Amino acid sequence: MGMPLELNTMIVTKGNEKRVEENLFHLVKEGYRLYPIDIPIEVRKTIQSDSSGTAVIKKVEWQEKTTQITYQLISLNSTN
């Protein structure tokens, strides 16, 4: 029996991220997902939205059909 796995190359938050520290965030996603670690990737609120910034994922954890990621925001795109 196989395990469904999704490969993601951007972080899509849908507004569900939780701030852990100043630039460190925690996000729980449904299903098992694989993300690149220690490589800058885009952060977006939705797949169709503009990029909110760039982050580096520090930790990926699979547990009970969810993926939990901890990421550090390294740049923020401003509308100013």
PyMOL CGO cylinders between C-alpha atoms (Angstrom):
from pymol import cmd
from pymol.cgo import CYLINDER

trace = [
    CYLINDER, 0.00, 0.00, 0.00, 1.41, 3.38, -0.99, 0.3, 1, 1, 1, 1, 1, 1,
    CYLINDER, 1.41, 3.38, -0.99, 1.50, 6.65, 0.87, 0.3, 1, 1, 1, 1, 1, 1,
    CYLINDER, 1.50, 6.65, 0.87, 0.18, 9.74, -0.96, 0.3, 1, 1, 1, 1, 1, 1,
    CYLINDER, 0.18, 9.74, -0.96, 2.91, 12.40, -1.06, 0.3, 1, 1, 1, 1, 1, 1,
    CYLINDER, 2.91, 12.40, -1.06, 2.88, 15.88, -2.56, 0.3, 1, 1, 1, 1, 1, 1,
    CYLINDER, 2.88, 15.88, -2.56, 6.05, 17.77, -3.53, 0.3, 1, 1, 1, 1, 1, 1,
    CYLINDER, 6.05, 17.77, -3.53, 5.78, 21.51, -2.85, 0.3, 1, 1, 1, 1, 1, 1,
    CYLINDER, 5.78, 21.51, -2.85, 8.12, 24.23, -4.09, 0.3, 1, 1, 1, 1, 1, 1,
    CYLINDER, 8.12, 24.23, -4.09, 6.36, 27.16, -2.43, 0.3, 1, 1, 1, 1, 1, 1,
    CYLINDER, 6.36, 27.16, -2.43, 4.65, 27.78, 0.90, 0.3, 1, 1, 1, 1, 1, 1,
    CYLINDER, 4.65, 27.78, 0.90, 0.93, 28.56, 0.60, 0.3, 1, 1, 1, 1, 1, 1,
    CYLINDER, 0.93, 28.56, 0.60, -0.32, 29.74, 4.00, 0.3, 1, 1, 1, 1, 1, 1,
    CYLINDER, -0.32, 29.74, 4.00, -4.03, 30.50, 3.41, 0.3, 1, 1, 1, 1, 1, 1,
    CYLINDER, -4.03, 30.50, 3.41, -3.65, 32.68, 6.52, 0.3, 1, 1, 1, 1, 1, 1,
    CYLINDER, -3.65, 32.68, 6.52, -3.12, 29.67, 8.83, 0.3, 1, 1, 1, 1, 1, 1,
    CYLINDER, -3.12, 29.67, 8.83, 0.49, 30.39, 9.82, 0.3, 1, 1, 1, 1, 1, 1,
    CYLINDER, 0.49, 30.39, 9.82, 1.33, 31.00, 13.49, 0.3, 1, 1, 1, 1, 1, 1,
    CYLINDER, 1.33, 31.00, 13.49, 4.20, 33.26, 14.56, 0.3, 1, 1, 1, 1, 1, 1,
    CYLINDER, 4.20, 33.26, 14.56, 6.65, 31.44, 16.88, 0.3, 1, 1, 1, 1, 1, 1,
    CYLINDER, 6.65, 31.44, 16.88, 9.26, 34.20, 17.13, 0.3, 1, 1, 1, 1, 1, 1,
    CYLINDER, 9.26, 34.20, 17.13, 9.98, 37.43, 15.28, 0.3, 1, 1, 1, 1, 1, 1,
    CYLINDER, 9.98, 37.43, 15.28, 10.62, 35.89, 11.82, 0.3, 1, 1, 1, 1, 1, 1,
    CYLINDER, 10.62, 35.89, 11.82, 9.87, 32.24, 12.62, 0.3, 1, 1, 1, 1, 1, 1,
    CYLINDER, 9.87, 32.24, 12.62, 6.49, 30.74, 11.71, 0.3, 1, 1, 1, 1, 1, 1,
    CYLINDER, 6.49, 30.74, 11.71, 4.74, 27.37, 12.12, 0.3, 1, 1, 1, 1, 1, 1,
    CYLINDER, 4.74, 27.37, 12.12, 2.21, 26.02, 9.61, 0.3, 1, 1, 1, 1, 1, 1,
    CYLINDER, 2.21, 26.02, 9.61, 0.17, 22.80, 9.58, 0.3, 1, 1, 1, 1, 1, 1,
    CYLINDER, 0.17, 22.80, 9.58, -0.98, 21.46, 6.18, 0.3, 1, 1, 1, 1, 1, 1,
    CYLINDER, -0.98, 21.46, 6.18, -3.31, 18.52, 5.50, 0.3, 1, 1, 1, 1, 1, 1,
    CYLINDER, -3.31, 18.52, 5.50, -1.72, 15.43, 3.98, 0.3, 1, 1, 1, 1, 1, 1,
    CYLINDER, -1.72, 15.43, 3.98, 1.91, 14.44, 3.57, 0.3, 1, 1, 1, 1, 1, 1,
    CYLINDER, 1.91, 14.44, 3.57, 4.00, 17.06, 1.77, 0.3, 1, 1, 1, 1, 1, 1,
    CYLINDER, 4.00, 17.06, 1.77, 7.68, 17.27, 0.96, 0.3, 1, 1, 1, 1, 1, 1,
    CYLINDER, 7.68, 17.27, 0.96, 9.42, 20.68, 1.00, 0.3, 1, 1, 1, 1, 1, 1,
    CYLINDER, 9.42, 20.68, 1.00, 13.00, 21.71, 0.26, 0.3, 1, 1, 1, 1, 1, 1,
    CYLINDER, 13.00, 21.71, 0.26, 14.88, 22.51, 3.48, 0.3, 1, 1, 1, 1, 1, 1,
    CYLINDER, 14.88, 22.51, 3.48, 17.42, 25.36, 3.83, 0.3, 1, 1, 1, 1, 1, 1,
    CYLINDER, 17.42, 25.36, 3.83, 16.66, 26.69, 0.32, 0.3, 1, 1, 1, 1, 1, 1,
    CYLINDER, 16.66, 26.69, 0.32, 14.83, 30.03, -0.16, 0.3, 1, 1, 1, 1, 1, 1,
    CYLINDER, 14.83, 30.03, -0.16, 11.31, 29.52, -1.53, 0.3, 1, 1, 1, 1, 1, 1,
    CYLINDER, 11.31, 29.52, -1.53, 8.30, 31.78, -2.14, 0.3, 1, 1, 1, 1, 1, 1,
    CYLINDER, 8.30, 31.78, -2.14, 5.60, 32.38, 0.44, 0.3, 1, 1, 1, 1, 1, 1,
    CYLINDER, 5.60, 32.38, 0.44, 2.07, 33.15, -0.80, 0.3, 1, 1, 1, 1, 1, 1,
    CYLINDER, 2.07, 33.15, -0.80, -1.29, 33.52, 0.91, 0.3, 1, 1, 1, 1, 1, 1,
    CYLINDER, -1.29, 33.52, 0.91, -3.00, 31.58, -1.94, 0.3, 1, 1, 1, 1, 1, 1,
    CYLINDER, -3.00, 31.58, -1.94, -1.64, 29.88, -5.04, 0.3, 1, 1, 1, 1, 1, 1,
    CYLINDER, -1.64, 29.88, -5.04, -3.00, 32.66, -7.27, 0.3, 1, 1, 1, 1, 1, 1,
    CYLINDER, -3.00, 32.66, -7.27, -1.87, 35.58, -5.08, 0.3, 1, 1, 1, 1, 1, 1,
    CYLINDER, -1.87, 35.58, -5.08, 1.33, 37.56, -5.51, 0.3, 1, 1, 1, 1, 1, 1,
    CYLINDER, 1.33, 37.56, -5.51, 4.37, 36.51, -3.52, 0.3, 1, 1, 1, 1, 1, 1,
    CYLINDER, 4.37, 36.51, -3.52, 4.31, 37.71, 0.10, 0.3, 1, 1, 1, 1, 1, 1,
    CYLINDER, 4.31, 37.71, 0.10, 8.01, 37.09, 0.58, 0.3, 1, 1, 1, 1, 1, 1,
    CYLINDER, 8.01, 37.09, 0.58, 10.76, 34.49, 0.73, 0.3, 1, 1, 1, 1, 1, 1,
    CYLINDER, 10.76, 34.49, 0.73, 11.35, 31.93, 3.46, 0.3, 1, 1, 1, 1, 1, 1,
    CYLINDER, 11.35, 31.93, 3.46, 13.70, 29.12, 4.39, 0.3, 1, 1, 1, 1, 1, 1,
    CYLINDER, 13.70, 29.12, 4.39, 12.13, 25.99, 5.85, 0.3, 1, 1, 1, 1, 1, 1,
    CYLINDER, 12.13, 25.99, 5.85, 13.94, 24.87, 8.99, 0.3, 1, 1, 1, 1, 1, 1,
    CYLINDER, 13.94, 24.87, 8.99, 11.88, 21.81, 9.97, 0.3, 1, 1, 1, 1, 1, 1,
    CYLINDER, 11.88, 21.81, 9.97, 9.37, 19.43, 8.33, 0.3, 1, 1, 1, 1, 1, 1,
    CYLINDER, 9.37, 19.43, 8.33, 7.44, 16.93, 10.42, 0.3, 1, 1, 1, 1, 1, 1,
    CYLINDER, 7.44, 16.93, 10.42, 4.84, 14.37, 9.29, 0.3, 1, 1, 1, 1, 1, 1,
    CYLINDER, 4.84, 14.37, 9.29, 2.29, 13.32, 11.87, 0.3, 1, 1, 1, 1, 1, 1,
    CYLINDER, 2.29, 13.32, 11.87, -1.24, 11.89, 11.72, 0.3, 1, 1, 1, 1, 1, 1,
    CYLINDER, -1.24, 11.89, 11.72, -1.82, 12.69, 8.02, 0.3, 1, 1, 1, 1, 1, 1,
    CYLINDER, -1.82, 12.69, 8.02, -0.57, 16.27, 8.40, 0.3, 1, 1, 1, 1, 1, 1,
    CYLINDER, -0.57, 16.27, 8.40, 2.66, 18.07, 7.54, 0.3, 1, 1, 1, 1, 1, 1,
    CYLINDER, 2.66, 18.07, 7.54, 3.97, 20.58, 10.03, 0.3, 1, 1, 1, 1, 1, 1,
    CYLINDER, 3.97, 20.58, 10.03, 6.59, 23.05, 8.84, 0.3, 1, 1, 1, 1, 1, 1,
    CYLINDER, 6.59, 23.05, 8.84, 8.62, 25.66, 10.66, 0.3, 1, 1, 1, 1, 1, 1,
    CYLINDER, 8.62, 25.66, 10.66, 10.00, 28.36, 8.41, 0.3, 1, 1, 1, 1, 1, 1,
    CYLINDER, 10.00, 28.36, 8.41, 11.99, 31.56, 8.76, 0.3, 1, 1, 1, 1, 1, 1,
    CYLINDER, 11.99, 31.56, 8.76, 10.87, 34.57, 6.73, 0.3, 1, 1, 1, 1, 1, 1,
    CYLINDER, 10.87, 34.57, 6.73, 14.01, 36.07, 5.17, 0.3, 1, 1, 1, 1, 1, 1,
    CYLINDER, 14.01, 36.07, 5.17, 12.39, 38.77, 3.04, 0.3, 1, 1, 1, 1, 1, 1,
    CYLINDER, 12.39, 38.77, 3.04, 8.98, 40.39, 2.93, 0.3, 1, 1, 1, 1, 1, 1,
    CYLINDER, 8.98, 40.39, 2.93, 7.48, 41.93, -0.21, 0.3, 1, 1, 1, 1, 1, 1,
    CYLINDER, 7.48, 41.93, -0.21, 5.87, 45.25, 0.60, 0.3, 1, 1, 1, 1, 1, 1,
    CYLINDER, 5.87, 45.25, 0.60, 3.14, 47.07, -1.34, 0.3, 1, 1, 1, 1, 1, 1,
    CYLINDER, 3.14, 47.07, -1.34, 4.73, 50.47, -0.53, 0.3, 1, 1, 1, 1, 1, 1,
]
cmd.load_cgo(trace, "trace")
